[in-house]
Amino acid sequence: MEIKGRKALVIGAARSGIASARFLAQRGATVALTDRKPLSEWKPEALELKTEGVGMVEGDPPSWLLDQIDLVVVSPGVPTKSIPVRYADRRGAEVIGEIELASRFLQGRIVAITGTNGKTTTTSLIGQMLKDAGMHVQVGGNIGTPLISMIDSSRDDGWSVVEVSSFQLETIVDFHPTVAAVLNVTPNHMDRYESVNDYAAAKHNVFRNQAPGDVAILNADDAIVSSWASGLRAHVVPFSVQSELEEGLFLRGRELVSRTKDGERVLMNRDEMQLRGTHNVENVLAAFAAGLACGAAPDSLRGTVRKFKPVKHRLEEVAEINGVRFFNDSKATSVDATAKALEAFADDAGRVILILGGLGKKAPYTPLAELIKACVRKMILIGEDAKTIESELGSVAAFEHASDMRDAVAKGFSAAEAGDVVLLAPACASFDMFKSFEERGKIFKEEVLALRP
């Protein structure tokens, strides 16, 4: 792909947009960066691009500018159905995302992980597995470093382990992972997609360019994901925590097992894991499948899992104060993620104080009803969707509203008894009260630690 001399527009001045604009400008393109936010609210890193010759456009780009553009790079947060994107596409501009742009220049092979829940834990674990196995590996994508910022450090003999979101997968053309995994698909981002099928189709895109020599890792327990197996060109490796598989990876009792046509191997016992919950057994099985597909030795993979601790903001134990344990699962931004968090505390039935709420995604909360009834002593409701949660779940468990995170932590601690768990698993996005789920989790942890005597 030739970049020099092209006229490019990057839509979205957040992390991936900034990286894309810099990449294009450094390689000789004429670049404009646009965002609906006023310039006064742009990140300093975005504004610094002026010194590299990047033009700044606040608000929607005008038609006269779109008429001159031949390349549009769409940031993940920008819907592909937005008017500027559709206008540029109709005018004949090439419209792609940052992941697609990066993949055209990246050296080596790619492991891509997507799904509604578990992406970051699984991506981080696979990256650590390959590193511990002595491979050259870099980790990024939807977590941490944008893929386009990993080009210069990529190598022909290396692996890039990439978390990819449905938003990023909407705009791929030639993106080709050697190993691709879909962990699960449950209702999410219904404020962006017309239906679950529409959302699932974006996830399915991760397999779009795979060939027979590649590996596709599928959750056999997920009705949507497992239905894709027969239509893929890649070699399919399923995993399951619910049943033994003729071939694939599965949970048998407490053992994680890999079975192929040549026989089976016990990979490890789940009691060796530091990660809580059955959903994390799923993540570990998927990671084992990826590690094996990349050529890592089973004993090396087991050693990595045994020492791997929860990623920040994902069932992260923060502290124990007066016998009350606090857990930060700020990344539980969907109803299904919150359900998985509650399932991890099944042994603490009736002893969970659940902090719930934020910016809703137009998905119902009622699927949480039975778990809340079984596990939760009290709900502390926060954020824009608190009233909606009250209307759907208020009859299931006791609840009270909190004005902010400090209030929520204080009320959660007050409601708890020794032996209880205070769990932040909001089932909502964070943007009504916080800049990101990371900031929400950080503030939760700060308020918890402030409770220490």
Secondary structure, DSSP 8 states (H G I E B T S, - for coil): ---TT-EEEEE--SHHHHHHHHHHHHTT-EEEEEESS-GGGS-HHHHGGGGGT-EEEESS--HHHHTT-SEEEE-TTS-TTSHHHHHHHHTT-EEEEHHHHHHTT--SEEEEEE-SSSHHHHHHHHHHHHHHTT--EEEEESSSS-GGGGSTT--TT-EEEEE--HHHHTT-SS---SEEEE----S--TTT-SSHHHHHHHHHGGGTT--TTSEEEEETT-HHHHTTGGG-SSEEEEEESSS--SSEEEEETTEEEEEETTEEEEEEEGGG-SS-SHHHHHHHHHHHHHHHHTT--HHHHHHHHHH----TTSSEEEEEETTEEEEE-TT--SHHHHHHHHHTTGGGTT-EEEEEESB--S--SGGGHHHHHHHEEEEEEESTTHHHHHHHHTTTSEEEE-SSHHHHHHHHHHH--TT-EEEE--SSBSTTTSSSHHHHHHHHHHHHHTT--
